Amino acid sequence: MQPTKIRTLALAALASAVLAWLLLRLTYASLPQLPWTGVPALLLLAIAEAVSGRNVRARLRGGGGTRIPPIAVARMAALAKATSLAAAILGGLAAGFLVYVLGSLDKPAFRTDAVTAGVTLGSAMALMAAALYLEHGCRVPTSRDSDADTGEPPP
């Protein structure tokens, strides 16, 4: 399994932002107000993945209690890859929404949707960062990694 490329996430976010913007040009007037309920869910997932990333990293390096089974590490890495892509797509949708409503902030509905889209975008970015941290924590340490942790030069 290859590490997630930032370029892939950026392309997914850009594609979903353009798609959202195009769809909003056609349907914004008939849509209900943008819900804010996704923000707490995204933030809770980001916290859970960041904590999991720290714990997996510690357990792979021999600290933090018992060693972690390899299948659990593979599952966490798959979760991290899927979550980072989903967060990029959701962030792109929120960015497309934000770009669309920024042109009419003098109207209360547009202003409310702009705030919600901006906070959703920030939450999606936090989730993407946490997922990438979890994925990084799932990497098996090499001898160079353990030397970097102790501060000693490699042999």
Secondary structure by P-SEA (a helix, b strand, c coil): cccccaaaaaaaaaaaaaaaaaaaaccccccccccccaaaaaaaaaaaaaaaaaaaaaaaaccccccccaaaaaaaaaaaaaaaaaaaaaaaaaaaaaaaaccccccaaaaaaaaaaaaaaaaaaaaaaaaaaaaaaaccccaaaaaaaaccccc
